[in-house]
Amino acid sequence: MGQIRSPLGIGIDTDAAVHTVMADYHSGDILSTTVVIADLRRRFPWFRQTDEELVGSIIRALDGREIAVSFDHRSR
């Protein structure tokens, strides 16, 4: 998705940020899109991706992991 620059000029890849937020999830867990998106927006407030774009990054980060997903977010 490319790098997003913070107000301080620090770049971070959206997918890398999602992997960071999801690091505590393990096989058998249930991931709430509401919780992950809220955590992403709290940690990286300069991200301008829509909720749907972030859900796409979440899905990519789940590749091969046995984690259930609750699509419980609402678009802004």
All heavy atoms as a GROMACS GRO file, in nm:
protein
  598
    1MET      N    1   0.081  -0.120   0.000
    1MET     CA    2   0.000   0.000   0.000
    1MET      C    3   0.084   0.126   0.000
    1MET      O    4   0.035   0.232  -0.019
    1MET     CB    5  -0.091  -0.001   0.122
    1MET     CG    6  -0.234   0.007   0.084
    1MET     SD    7  -0.339   0.031   0.225
    1MET     CE    8  -0.487  -0.013   0.142
    2GLY      N    9   0.211   0.112   0.025
    2GLY     CA   10   0.299   0.228   0.025
    2GLY      C   11   0.318   0.283   0.164
    2GLY      O   12   0.247   0.249   0.257
    3GLN      N   13   0.417   0.369   0.174
    3GLN     CA   14   0.446   0.428   0.304
    3GLN      C   15   0.361   0.552   0.327
    3GLN      O   16   0.333   0.629   0.236
    3GLN     CB   17   0.593   0.466   0.312
    3GLN     CG   18   0.683   0.348   0.328
    3GLN     CD   19   0.808   0.384   0.406
    3GLN    OE1   20   0.843   0.500   0.418
    3GLN    NE2   21   0.874   0.284   0.456
    4ILE      N   22   0.322   0.569   0.451
    4ILE     CA   23   0.248   0.687   0.495
    4ILE      C   24   0.342   0.762   0.588
    4ILE      O   25   0.401   0.704   0.679
    4ILE     CB   26   0.120   0.647   0.571
    4ILE    CG1   27   0.034   0.553   0.487
    4ILE    CG2   28   0.042   0.770   0.612
    4ILE    CD1   29  -0.017   0.609   0.358
    5ARG      N   30   0.355   0.890   0.568
    5ARG     CA   31   0.446   0.970   0.651
    5ARG      C   32   0.369   1.036   0.766
    5ARG      O   33   0.263   1.092   0.747
    5ARG     CB   34   0.512   1.079   0.568
    5ARG     CG   35   0.602   1.021   0.462
    5ARG     CD   36   0.744   1.065   0.484
    5ARG     NE   37   0.829   0.992   0.393
    5ARG     CZ   38   0.924   0.909   0.433
    5ARG    NH1   39   0.946   0.889   0.559
    5ARG    NH2   40   0.998   0.846   0.345
    6SER      N   41   0.428   1.024   0.884
    6SER     CA   42   0.370   1.089   1.001
    6SER      C   43   0.404   1.238   0.996
    6SER      O   44   0.488   1.280   0.916
    6SER     CB   45   0.429   1.029   1.129
    6SER     OG   46   0.560   1.078   1.151
    7PRO      N   47   0.342   1.318   1.081
    7PRO     CA   48   0.378   1.461   1.087
    7PRO      C   49   0.526   1.482   1.118
    7PRO      O   50   0.581   1.586   1.087
    7PRO     CB   51   0.289   1.515   1.199
    7PRO     CG   52   0.174   1.422   1.204
    7PRO     CD   53   0.230   1.287   1.168
    8LEU      N   54   0.590   1.383   1.178
    8LEU     CA   55   0.732   1.394   1.210
    8LEU      C   56   0.821   1.348   1.095
    8LEU      O   57   0.942   1.348   1.106
    8LEU     CB   58   0.764   1.311   1.335
    8LEU     CG   59   0.690   1.350   1.462
    8LEU    CD1   60   0.721   1.252   1.575
    8LEU    CD2   61   0.724   1.492   1.502
    9GLY      N   62   0.758   1.305   0.984
    9GLY     CA   63   0.834   1.261   0.869
    9GLY      C   64   0.874   1.115   0.872
    9GLY      O   65   0.949   1.068   0.789
   10ILE      N   66   0.824   1.042   0.971
   10ILE     CA   67   0.856   0.900   0.984
   10ILE      C   68   0.762   0.822   0.893
   10ILE      O   69   0.642   0.838   0.898
   10ILE     CB   70   0.840   0.852   1.129
   10ILE    CG1   71   0.934   0.931   1.220
   10ILE    CG2   72   0.865   0.702   1.141
   10ILE    CD1   73   0.906   0.915   1.366
   11GLY      N   74   0.818   0.736   0.808
   11GLY     CA   75   0.736   0.657   0.717
   11GLY      C   76   0.711   0.517   0.772
   11GLY      O   77   0.799   0.458   0.834
   12ILE      N   78   0.591   0.468   0.752
   12ILE     CA   79   0.559   0.331   0.791
   12ILE      C   80   0.462   0.275   0.688
   12ILE      O   81   0.370   0.344   0.644
   12ILE     CB   82   0.500   0.321   0.933
   12ILE    CG1   83   0.481   0.173   0.971
   12ILE    CG2   84   0.372   0.400   0.947
   12ILE    CD1   85   0.459   0.149   1.117
   13ASP      N   86   0.487   0.153   0.650
   13ASP     CA   87   0.401   0.084   0.556
   13ASP      C   88   0.273   0.042   0.629
   13ASP      O   89   0.278  -0.007   0.741
   13ASP     CB   90   0.477  -0.039   0.504
   13ASP     CG   91   0.397  -0.117   0.405
   13ASP    OD1   92   0.400  -0.083   0.286
   13ASP    OD2   93   0.330  -0.213   0.449
   14THR      N   94   0.159   0.062   0.565
   14THR     CA   95   0.031   0.027   0.628
   14THR      C   96   0.026  -0.120   0.667
   14THR      O   97  -0.015  -0.154   0.779
   14THR     CB   98  -0.086   0.060   0.534
   14THR    OG1   99  -0.079   0.197   0.498
   14THR    CG2  100  -0.220   0.032   0.600
   15ASP      N  101   0.069  -0.207   0.577
   15ASP     CA  102   0.067  -0.350   0.609
   15ASP      C  103   0.158  -0.382   0.727
   15ASP      O  104   0.124  -0.466   0.811
   15ASP     CB  105   0.103  -0.434   0.487
   15ASP     CG  106  -0.007  -0.433   0.380
   15ASP    OD1  107  -0.124  -0.408   0.416
   15ASP    OD2  108   0.024  -0.458   0.264
   16ALA      N  109   0.272  -0.315   0.738
   16ALA     CA  110   0.362  -0.337   0.852
   16ALA      C  111   0.295  -0.291   0.981
   16ALA      O  112   0.309  -0.356   1.085
   16ALA     CB  113   0.494  -0.263   0.830
   17ALA      N  114   0.223  -0.180   0.975
   17ALA     CA  115   0.152  -0.130   1.093
   17ALA      C  116   0.045  -0.230   1.137
   17ALA      O  117   0.029  -0.257   1.256
   17ALA     CB  118   0.090   0.006   1.063
   18VAL      N  119  -0.027  -0.286   1.040
   18VAL     CA  120  -0.131  -0.385   1.071
   18VAL      C  121  -0.067  -0.508   1.136
   18VAL      O  122  -0.117  -0.559   1.236
   18VAL     CB  123  -0.212  -0.422   0.946
   18VAL    CG1  124  -0.302  -0.542   0.972
   18VAL    CG2  125  -0.295  -0.303   0.899
   19HIS      N  126   0.044  -0.554   1.082
   19HIS     CA  127   0.114  -0.670   1.141
   19HIS      C  128   0.155  -0.639   1.285
   19HIS      O  129   0.146  -0.726   1.372
   19HIS     CB  130   0.236  -0.709   1.058
   19HIS     CG  131   0.204  -0.793   0.940
   19HIS    ND1  132   0.182  -0.928   0.947
   19HIS    CD2  133   0.186  -0.759   0.809
   19HIS    CE1  134   0.154  -0.976   0.826
   19HIS    NE2  135   0.156  -0.874   0.742
   20THR      N  136   0.199  -0.518   1.311
   20THR     CA  137   0.239  -0.479   1.446
   20THR      C  138   0.121  -0.485   1.541
   20THR      O  139   0.131  -0.541   1.652
   20THR     CB  140   0.297  -0.336   1.445
   20THR    OG1  141   0.413  -0.334   1.362
   20THR    CG2  142   0.332  -0.289   1.584
   21VAL      N  143   0.008  -0.430   1.499
   21VAL     CA  144  -0.112  -0.429   1.584
   21VAL      C  145  -0.163  -0.571   1.608
   21VAL      O  146  -0.211  -0.604   1.717
   21VAL     CB  147  -0.221  -0.340   1.522
   21VAL    CG1  148  -0.354  -0.357   1.591
   21VAL    CG2  149  -0.178  -0.193   1.527
   22MET      N  150  -0.150  -0.657   1.507
   22MET     CA  151  -0.203  -0.792   1.518
   22MET      C  152  -0.106  -0.892   1.580
   22MET      O  153  -0.137  -1.011   1.591
   22MET     CB  154  -0.244  -0.841   1.379
   22MET     CG  155  -0.366  -0.768   1.325
   22MET     SD  156  -0.410  -0.816   1.158
   22MET     CE  157  -0.414  -0.993   1.170
   23ALA      N  158   0.009  -0.847   1.626
   23ALA     CA  159   0.112  -0.937   1.678
   23ALA      C  160   0.064  -1.020   1.799
   23ALA      O  161   0.115  -1.129   1.822
   23ALA     CB  162   0.237  -0.858   1.716
   24ASP      N  163  -0.031  -0.969   1.874
   24ASP     CA  164  -0.078  -1.040   1.993
   24ASP      C  165  -0.187  -1.142   1.965
   24ASP      O  166  -0.232  -1.210   2.056
   24ASP     CB  167  -0.128  -0.940   2.098
   24ASP     CG  168  -0.016  -0.856   2.155
   24ASP    OD1  169   0.099  -0.904   2.157
   24ASP    OD2  170  -0.042  -0.742   2.197
   25TYR      N  171  -0.232  -1.151   1.840
   25TYR     CA  172  -0.336  -1.249   1.805
   25TYR      C  173  -0.271  -1.383   1.770
   25TYR      O  174  -0.169  -1.387   1.702
   25TYR     CB  175  -0.420  -1.199   1.687
   25TYR     CG  176  -0.512  -1.085   1.725
   25TYR    CD1  177  -0.471  -0.953   1.714
   25TYR    CD2  178  -0.641  -1.110   1.770
   25TYR    CE1  179  -0.555  -0.849   1.748
   25TYR    CE2  180  -0.726  -1.007   1.805
   25TYR     CZ  181  -0.682  -0.877   1.794
   25TYR     OH  182  -0.766  -0.773   1.828
   26HIS      N  183  -0.332  -1.490   1.816
   26HIS     CA  184  -0.279  -1.624   1.795
   26HIS      C  185  -0.387  -1.716   1.741
   26HIS      O  186  -0.507  -1.683   1.743
   26HIS     CB  187  -0.224  -1.680   1.926
   26HIS     CG  188  -0.123  -1.591   1.990
   26HIS    ND1  189   0.004  -1.576   1.941
   26HIS    CD2  190  -0.132  -1.508   2.096
   26HIS    CE1  191   0.071  -1.490   2.016
   26HIS    NE2  192  -0.010  -1.446   2.110
   27SER      N  193  -0.348  -1.833   1.693
   27SER     CA  194  -0.444  -1.930   1.642
   27SER      C  195  -0.556  -1.953   1.743
   27SER      O  196  -0.531  -1.966   1.862
   27SER     CB  197  -0.375  -2.064   1.613
   27SER     OG  198  -0.290  -2.050   1.502
   28GLY      N  199  -0.678  -1.954   1.692
   28GLY     CA  200  -0.795  -1.975   1.775
   28GLY      C  201  -0.856  -1.848   1.830
   28GLY      O  202  -0.966  -1.850   1.884
   29ASP      N  203  -0.786  -1.735   1.818
   29ASP     CA  204  -0.840  -1.607   1.865
   29ASP      C  205  -0.948  -1.557   1.769
   29ASP      O  206  -0.954  -1.599   1.654
   29ASP     CB  207  -0.731  -1.500   1.874
   29ASP     CG  208  -0.636  -1.521   1.990
   29ASP    OD1  209  -0.666  -1.606   2.077
   29ASP    OD2  210  -0.532  -1.454   1.993
   30ILE      N  211  -1.030  -1.465   1.818
   30ILE     CA  212  -1.127  -1.396   1.734
   30ILE      C  213  -1.084  -1.251   1.726
   30ILE      O  214  -1.070  -1.183   1.828
   30ILE     CB  215  -1.270  -1.406   1.791
   30ILE    CG1  216  -1.313  -1.552   1.799
   30ILE    CG2  217  -1.366  -1.325   1.705
   30ILE    CD1  218  -1.445  -1.574   1.870
   31LEU      N  219  -1.061  -1.205   1.606
   31LEU     CA  220  -1.015  -1.069   1.580
   31LEU      C  221  -1.136  -0.982   1.547
   31LEU      O  222  -1.215  -1.016   1.460
   31LEU     CB  223  -0.918  -1.071   1.463
   31LEU     CG  224  -0.859  -0.941   1.416
   31LEU    CD1  225  -0.719  -0.965   1.365
   31LEU    CD2  226  -0.944  -0.879   1.308
   32SER      N  227  -1.152  -0.872   1.615
   32SER     CA  228  -1.258  -0.776   1.588
   32SER      C  229  -1.202  -0.666   1.499
   32SER      O  230  -1.103  -0.601   1.535
   32SER     CB  231  -1.308  -0.716   1.720
   32SER     OG  232  -1.378  -0.596   1.697
   33THR      N  233  -1.264  -0.644   1.384
   33THR     CA  234  -1.216  -0.536   1.298
   33THR      C  235  -1.232  -0.400   1.366
   33THR      O  236  -1.149  -0.312   1.347
   33THR     CB  237  -1.289  -0.536   1.162
   33THR    OG1  238  -1.431  -0.530   1.182
   33THR    CG2  239  -1.253  -0.658   1.080
   34THR      N  240  -1.333  -0.385   1.451
   34THR     CA  241  -1.350  -0.260   1.525
   34THR      C  242  -1.230  -0.233   1.614
   34THR      O  243  -1.177  -0.122   1.617
   34THR     CB  244  -1.478  -0.265   1.611
   34THR    OG1  245  -1.591  -0.276   1.525
   34THR    CG2  246  -1.493  -0.140   1.696
   35VAL      N  247  -1.186  -0.335   1.686
   35VAL     CA  248  -1.074  -0.320   1.779
   35VAL      C  249  -0.944  -0.291   1.704
   35VAL      O  250  -0.869  -0.200   1.741
   35VAL     CB  251  -1.060  -0.445   1.868
   35VAL    CG1  252  -0.933  -0.442   1.950
   35VAL    CG2  253  -1.182  -0.458   1.958
   36VAL      N  254  -0.917  -0.366   1.598
   36VAL     CA  255  -0.792  -0.348   1.524
   36VAL      C  256  -0.789  -0.211   1.456
   36VAL      O  257  -0.688  -0.140   1.462
   36VAL     CB  258  -0.770  -0.462   1.422
   36VAL    CG1  259  -0.648  -0.434   1.336
   36VAL    CG2  260  -0.753  -0.595   1.495
   37ILE      N  261  -0.899  -0.170   1.393
   37ILE     CA  262  -0.903  -0.040   1.327
   37ILE      C  263  -0.887   0.072   1.430
   37ILE      O  264  -0.812   0.168   1.407
   37ILE     CB  265  -1.032  -0.024   1.245
   37ILE    CG1  266  -1.027  -0.116   1.122
   37ILE    CG2  267  -1.053   0.121   1.203
   37ILE    CD1  268  -1.158  -0.126   1.046
   38ALA      N  269  -0.953   0.060   1.544
   38ALA     CA  270  -0.939   0.163   1.648
   38ALA      C  271  -0.795   0.171   1.698
   38ALA      O  272  -0.742   0.282   1.719
   38ALA     CB  273  -1.034   0.133   1.764
   39ASP      N  274  -0.731   0.056   1.714
   39ASP     CA  275  -0.592   0.054   1.759
   39ASP      C  276  -0.500   0.117   1.654
   39ASP      O  277  -0.411   0.194   1.686
   39ASP     CB  278  -0.549  -0.088   1.792
   39ASP     CG  279  -0.425  -0.096   1.879
   39ASP    OD1  280  -0.384   0.008   1.936
   39ASP    OD2  281  -0.369  -0.206   1.892
   40LEU      N  282  -0.524   0.086   1.528
   40LEU     CA  283  -0.445   0.147   1.420
   40LEU      C  284  -0.461   0.298   1.420
   40LEU      O  285  -0.364   0.373   1.408
   40LEU     CB  286  -0.487   0.091   1.284
   40LEU     CG  287  -0.435  -0.047   1.250
   40LEU    CD1  288  -0.512  -0.106   1.133
   40LEU    CD2  289  -0.286  -0.041   1.219
   41ARG      N  290  -0.583   0.346   1.433
   41ARG     CA  291  -0.609   0.491   1.431
   41ARG      C  292  -0.551   0.560   1.554
   41ARG      O  293  -0.509   0.675   1.548
   41ARG     CB  294  -0.758   0.518   1.416
   41ARG     CG  295  -0.812   0.464   1.283
   41ARG     CD  296  -0.928   0.543   1.232
   41ARG     NE  297  -0.985   0.484   1.112
   41ARG     CZ  298  -0.937   0.497   0.989
   41ARG    NH1  299  -0.826   0.565   0.970
   41ARG    NH2  300  -0.997   0.442   0.887
   42ARG      N  301  -0.547   0.488   1.668
   42ARG     CA  302  -0.488   0.545   1.789
   42ARG      C  303  -0.336   0.554   1.776
   42ARG      O  304  -0.275   0.656   1.806
   42ARG     CB  305  -0.525   0.459   1.910
   42ARG     CG  306  -0.472   0.513   2.043
   42ARG     CD  307  -0.506   0.421   2.160
   42ARG     NE  308  -0.463   0.284   2.141
   42ARG     CZ  309  -0.338   0.239   2.159
   42ARG    NH1  310  -0.242   0.324   2.192
   42ARG    NH2  311  -0.308   0.112   2.141
   43ARG      N  312  -0.273   0.446   1.728
   43ARG     CA  313  -0.127   0.442   1.716
   43ARG      C  314  -0.074   0.524   1.599
   43ARG      O  315   0.038   0.576   1.605
   43ARG     CB  316  -0.080   0.298   1.698
   43ARG     CG  317  -0.095   0.211   1.818
   43ARG     CD  318  -0.028   0.080   1.793
   43ARG     NE  319  -0.065  -0.023   1.888
   43ARG     CZ  320   0.000  -0.137   1.900
   43ARG    NH1  321   0.104  -0.163   1.825
   43ARG    NH2  322  -0.041  -0.225   1.989
   44PHE      N  323  -0.151   0.529   1.490
   44PHE     CA  324  -0.107   0.596   1.368
   44PHE      C  325  -0.215   0.693   1.321
   44PHE      O  326  -0.280   0.672   1.218
   44PHE     CB  327  -0.078   0.491   1.259
   44PHE     CG  328   0.012   0.379   1.305
   44PHE    CD1  329  -0.040   0.256   1.340
   44PHE    CD2  330   0.149   0.398   1.315
   44PHE    CE1  331   0.041   0.152   1.384
   44PHE    CE2  332   0.231   0.296   1.360
   44PHE     CZ  333   0.178   0.173   1.394
   45PRO      N  334  -0.237   0.802   1.395
   45PRO     CA  335  -0.350   0.893   1.365
   45PRO      C  336  -0.338   0.964   1.230
   45PRO      O  337  -0.438   1.017   1.181
   45PRO     CB  338  -0.346   0.993   1.481
   45PRO     CG  339  -0.207   0.986   1.535
   45PRO     CD  340  -0.160   0.845   1.511
   46TRP      N  341  -0.223   0.962   1.169
   46TRP     CA  342  -0.206   1.027   1.040
   46TRP      C  343  -0.250   0.938   0.924
   46TRP      O  344  -0.257   0.983   0.811
   46TRP     CB  345  -0.061   1.072   1.021
   46TRP     CG  346   0.037   0.960   1.034
   46TRP    CD1  347   0.080   0.877   0.934
   46TRP    CD2  348   0.103   0.916   1.152
   46TRP    NE1  349   0.169   0.785   0.982
   46TRP    CE2  350   0.185   0.806   1.116
   46TRP    CE3  351   0.102   0.958   1.284
   46TRP    CZ2  352   0.264   0.739   1.208
   46TRP    CZ3  353   0.181   0.890   1.375
   46TRP    CH2  354   0.261   0.783   1.338
   47PHE      N  355  -0.282   0.811   0.950
   47PHE     CA  356  -0.330   0.723   0.843
   47PHE      C  357  -0.462   0.778   0.790
   47PHE      O  358  -0.551   0.813   0.865
   47PHE     CB  359  -0.352   0.581   0.895
   47PHE     CG  360  -0.228   0.496   0.897
   47PHE    CD1  361  -0.102   0.549   0.884
   47PHE    CD2  362  -0.239   0.360   0.912
   47PHE    CE1  363   0.012   0.470   0.887
   47PHE    CE2  364  -0.127   0.278   0.915
   47PHE     CZ  365  -0.002   0.334   0.902
   48ARG      N  366  -0.476   0.783   0.660
   48ARG     CA  367  -0.597   0.835   0.597
   48ARG      C  368  -0.675   0.727   0.522
   48ARG      O  369  -0.771   0.756   0.453
   48ARG     CB  370  -0.562   0.950   0.501
   48ARG     CG  371  -0.503   1.069   0.572
   48ARG     CD  372  -0.605   1.135   0.664
   48ARG     NE  373  -0.547   1.244   0.738
   48ARG     CZ  374  -0.539   1.247   0.870
   48ARG    NH1  375  -0.586   1.149   0.943
   48ARG    NH2  376  -0.484   1.349   0.932
   49GLN      N  377  -0.635   0.601   0.538
   49GLN     CA  378  -0.704   0.493   0.471
   49GLN      C  379  -0.846   0.480   0.527
   49GLN      O  380  -0.870   0.506   0.645
   49GLN     CB  381  -0.631   0.359   0.492
   49GLN     CG  382  -0.504   0.346   0.416
   49GLN     CD  383  -0.386   0.408   0.488
   49GLN    OE1  384  -0.400   0.476   0.588
   49GLN    NE2  385  -0.267   0.386   0.437
   50THR      N  386  -0.937   0.437   0.440
   50THR     CA  387  -1.073   0.411   0.486
   50THR      C  388  -1.074   0.283   0.568
   50THR      O  389  -0.978   0.204   0.563
   50THR     CB  390  -1.169   0.393   0.366
   50THR    OG1  391  -1.131   0.276   0.294
   50THR    CG2  392  -1.168   0.515   0.274
   51ASP      N  393  -1.183   0.262   0.639
   51ASP     CA  394  -1.196   0.138   0.715
   51ASP      C  395  -1.186   0.018   0.623
   51ASP      O  396  -1.125  -0.083   0.657
   51ASP     CB  397  -1.330   0.135   0.791
   51ASP     CG  398  -1.333   0.230   0.910
   51ASP    OD1  399  -1.230   0.294   0.939
   51ASP    OD2  400  -1.439   0.239   0.973
   52GLU      N  401  -1.247   0.027   0.504
   52GLU     CA  402  -1.244  -0.084   0.410
   52GLU      C  403  -1.102  -0.115   0.363
   52GLU      O  404  -1.064  -0.230   0.348
   52GLU     CB  405  -1.334  -0.056   0.290
   52GLU     CG  406  -1.482  -0.064   0.321
   52GLU     CD  407  -1.532   0.054   0.403
   52GLU    OE1  408  -1.469   0.164   0.398
   52GLU    OE2  409  -1.632   0.039   0.473
   53GLU      N  410  -1.021  -0.011   0.340
   53GLU     CA  411  -0.882  -0.033   0.302
   53GLU      C  412  -0.804  -0.100   0.415
   53GLU      O  413  -0.723  -0.189   0.392
   53GLU     CB  414  -0.816   0.100   0.263
   53GLU     CG  415  -0.869   0.157   0.133
   53GLU     CD  416  -0.823   0.299   0.107
   53GLU    OE1  417  -0.809   0.379   0.202
   53GLU    OE2  418  -0.802   0.330  -0.012
   54LEU      N  419  -0.832  -0.057   0.539
   54LEU     CA  420  -0.764  -0.119   0.653
   54LEU      C  421  -0.809  -0.264   0.671
   54LEU      O  422  -0.726  -0.350   0.704
   54LEU     CB  423  -0.790  -0.038   0.780
   54LEU     CG  424  -0.725   0.100   0.782
   54LEU    CD1  425  -0.768   0.178   0.906
   54LEU    CD2  426  -0.574   0.091   0.774
   55VAL      N  427  -0.936  -0.294   0.647
   55VAL     CA  428  -0.983  -0.432   0.654
   55VAL      C  429  -0.909  -0.517   0.551
   55VAL      O  430  -0.870  -0.631   0.579
   55VAL     CB  431  -1.136  -0.442   0.636
   55VAL    CG1  432  -1.180  -0.586   0.613
   55VAL    CG2  433  -1.207  -0.385   0.758
   56GLY      N  434  -0.886  -0.462   0.432
   56GLY     CA  435  -0.808  -0.534   0.330
   56GLY      C  436  -0.669  -0.567   0.380
   56GLY      O  437  -0.619  -0.679   0.360
   57SER      N  438  -0.606  -0.473   0.450
   57SER     CA  439  -0.473  -0.498   0.507
   57SER      C  440  -0.480  -0.603   0.617
   57SER      O  441  -0.390  -0.686   0.630
   57SER     CB  442  -0.413  -0.368   0.563
   57SER     OG  443  -0.387  -0.277   0.459
   58ILE      N  444  -0.587  -0.600   0.696
   58ILE     CA  445  -0.605  -0.700   0.802
   58ILE      C  446  -0.617  -0.839   0.739
   58ILE      O  447  -0.552  -0.935   0.785
   58ILE     CB  448  -0.729  -0.667   0.887
   58ILE    CG1  449  -0.704  -0.540   0.970
   58ILE    CG2  450  -0.767  -0.785   0.978
   58ILE    CD1  451  -0.829  -0.481   1.033
   59ILE      N  452  -0.696  -0.851   0.635
   59ILE     CA  453  -0.716  -0.980   0.569
   59ILE      C  454  -0.583  -1.031   0.512
   59ILE      O  455  -0.549  -1.148   0.527
   59ILE     CB  456  -0.822  -0.971   0.458
   59ILE    CG1  457  -0.958  -0.933   0.517
   59ILE    CG2  458  -0.831  -1.100   0.378
   59ILE    CD1  459  -1.007  -1.024   0.624
   60ARG      N  460  -0.505  -0.943   0.450
   60ARG     CA  461  -0.374  -0.984   0.397
   60ARG      C  462  -0.283  -1.033   0.510
   60ARG      O  463  -0.208  -1.129   0.493
   60ARG     CB  464  -0.308  -0.870   0.322
   60ARG     CG  465  -0.363  -0.847   0.183
   60ARG     CD  466  -0.279  -0.751   0.102
   60ARG     NE  467  -0.272  -0.617   0.160
   60ARG     CZ  468  -0.367  -0.524   0.146
   60ARG    NH1  469  -0.477  -0.551   0.078
   60ARG    NH2  470  -0.353  -0.406   0.198
   61ALA      N  471  -0.291  -0.969   0.626
   61ALA     CA  472  -0.206  -1.006   0.740
   61ALA      C  473  -0.245  -1.141   0.799
   61ALA      O  474  -0.165  -1.204   0.868
   61ALA     CB  475  -0.211  -0.898   0.847
   62LEU      N  476  -0.365  -1.188   0.771
   62LEU     CA  477  -0.413  -1.316   0.825
   62LEU      C  478  -0.368  -1.435   0.742
   62LEU      O  479  -0.394  -1.548   0.782
   62LEU     CB  480  -0.566  -1.316   0.831
   62LEU     CG  481  -0.627  -1.227   0.936
   62LEU    CD1  482  -0.777  -1.217   0.914
   62LEU    CD2  483  -0.595  -1.279   1.075
   63ASP      N  484  -0.303  -1.413   0.633
   63ASP     CA  485  -0.264  -1.520   0.542
   63ASP      C  486  -0.200  -1.636   0.616
   63ASP      O  487  -0.094  -1.622   0.677
   63ASP     CB  488  -0.168  -1.465   0.435
   63ASP     CG  489  -0.136  -1.568   0.329
   63ASP    OD1  490  -0.226  -1.645   0.292
   63ASP    OD2  491  -0.021  -1.570   0.282
   64GLY      N  492  -0.267  -1.751   0.612
   64GLY     CA  493  -0.213  -1.871   0.673
   64GLY      C  494  -0.234  -1.883   0.823
   64GLY      O  495  -0.197  -1.983   0.883
   65ARG      N  496  -0.292  -1.785   0.885
   65ARG     CA  497  -0.315  -1.789   1.030
   65ARG      C  498  -0.458  -1.837   1.057
   65ARG      O  499  -0.550  -1.804   0.984
   65ARG     CB  500  -0.292  -1.651   1.091
   65ARG     CG  501  -0.147  -1.606   1.074
   65ARG     CD  502  -0.126  -1.466   1.120
   65ARG     NE  503  -0.133  -1.456   1.264
   65ARG     CZ  504  -0.119  -1.343   1.330
   65ARG    NH1  505  -0.099  -1.230   1.267
   65ARG    NH2  506  -0.128  -1.341   1.461
   66GLU      N  507  -0.475  -1.913   1.162
   66GLU     CA  508  -0.607  -1.966   1.198
   66GLU      C  509  -0.672  -1.875   1.301
   66GLU      O  510  -0.687  -1.910   1.418
   66GLU     CB  511  -0.594  -2.109   1.248
   66GLU     CG  512  -0.546  -2.204   1.141
   66GLU     CD  513  -0.531  -2.346   1.191
   66GLU    OE1  514  -0.563  -2.373   1.308
   66GLU    OE2  515  -0.488  -2.430   1.112
   67ILE      N  516  -0.712  -1.757   1.256
   67ILE     CA  517  -0.776  -1.658   1.340
   67ILE      C  518  -0.911  -1.625   1.278
   67ILE      O  519  -0.920  -1.596   1.159
   67ILE     CB  520  -0.689  -1.530   1.351
   67ILE    CG1  521  -0.556  -1.563   1.417
   67ILE    CG2  522  -0.762  -1.420   1.426
   67ILE    CD1  523  -0.458  -1.448   1.419
   68ALA      N  524  -1.015  -1.630   1.360
   68ALA     CA  525  -1.149  -1.593   1.313
   68ALA      C  526  -1.160  -1.441   1.311
   68ALA      O  527  -1.098  -1.372   1.392
   68ALA     CB  528  -1.254  -1.651   1.404
   69VAL      N  529  -1.239  -1.389   1.218
   69VAL     CA  530  -1.255  -1.244   1.205
   69VAL      C  531  -1.401  -1.207   1.224
   69VAL      O  532  -1.489  -1.264   1.161
   69VAL     CB  533  -1.208  -1.194   1.067
   69VAL    CG1  534  -1.229  -1.044   1.055
   69VAL    CG2  535  -1.063  -1.229   1.044
   70SER      N  536  -1.425  -1.112   1.313
   70SER     CA  537  -1.558  -1.055   1.330
   70SER      C  538  -1.558  -0.921   1.258
   70SER      O  539  -1.489  -0.828   1.298
   70SER     CB  540  -1.587  -1.035   1.480
   70SER     OG  541  -1.707  -0.964   1.495
   71PHE      N  542  -1.632  -0.913   1.148
   71PHE     CA  543  -1.641  -0.790   1.070
   71PHE      C  544  -1.746  -0.701   1.135
   71PHE      O  545  -1.859  -0.689   1.088
   71PHE     CB  546  -1.676  -0.820   0.925
   71PHE     CG  547  -1.568  -0.896   0.854
   71PHE    CD1  548  -1.572  -1.034   0.845
   71PHE    CD2  549  -1.462  -0.829   0.795
   71PHE    CE1  550  -1.473  -1.105   0.780
   71PHE    CE2  551  -1.361  -0.899   0.731
   71PHE     CZ  552  -1.366  -1.037   0.724
   72ASP      N  553  -1.710  -0.639   1.247
   72ASP     CA  554  -1.805  -0.566   1.327
   72ASP      C  555  -1.785  -0.414   1.323
   72ASP      O  556  -1.838  -0.342   1.404
   72ASP     CB  557  -1.800  -0.615   1.472
   72ASP     CG  558  -1.661  -0.605   1.533
   72ASP    OD1  559  -1.565  -0.569   1.462
   72ASP    OD2  560  -1.647  -0.637   1.651
   73HIS      N  561  -1.707  -0.367   1.226
   73HIS     CA  562  -1.683  -0.223   1.214
   73HIS      C  563  -1.793  -0.159   1.129
   73HIS      O  564  -1.866  -0.228   1.059
   73HIS     CB  565  -1.547  -0.197   1.149
   73HIS     CG  566  -1.544  -0.233   1.004
   73HIS    ND1  567  -1.539  -0.365   0.964
   73HIS    CD2  568  -1.549  -0.158   0.893
   73HIS    CE1  569  -1.540  -0.369   0.831
   73HIS    NE2  570  -1.546  -0.244   0.787
   74ARG      N  571  -1.800  -0.031   1.137
   74ARG     CA  572  -1.891   0.045   1.051
   74ARG      C  573  -1.810   0.150   0.979
   74ARG      O  574  -1.720   0.210   1.037
   74ARG     CB  575  -2.000   0.114   1.132
   74ARG     CG  576  -2.096   0.017   1.196
   74ARG     CD  577  -2.205   0.096   1.266
   74ARG     NE  578  -2.292   0.004   1.334
   74ARG     CZ  579  -2.417  -0.018   1.300
   74ARG    NH1  580  -2.468   0.046   1.197
   74ARG    NH2  581  -2.490  -0.101   1.367
   75SER      N  582  -1.840   0.171   0.854
   75SER     CA  583  -1.767   0.271   0.776
   75SER      C  584  -1.797   0.410   0.830
   75SER      O  585  -1.906   0.437   0.877
   75SER     CB  586  -1.808   0.264   0.629
   75SER     OG  587  -1.768   0.142   0.575
   76ARG      N  588  -1.698   0.494   0.817
   76ARG     CA  589  -1.717   0.634   0.859
   76ARG      C  590  -1.781   0.712   0.748
   76ARG      O  591  -1.766   0.691   0.636
   76ARG     CB  592  -1.582   0.696   0.892
   76ARG     CG  593  -1.522   0.632   1.012
   76ARG     CD  594  -1.390   0.698   1.037
   76ARG     NE  595  -1.318   0.618   1.134
   76ARG     CZ  596  -1.241   0.668   1.225
   76ARG    NH1  597  -1.225   0.796   1.235
   76ARG    NH2  598  -1.180   0.592   1.308
   0.00000   0.00000   0.00000
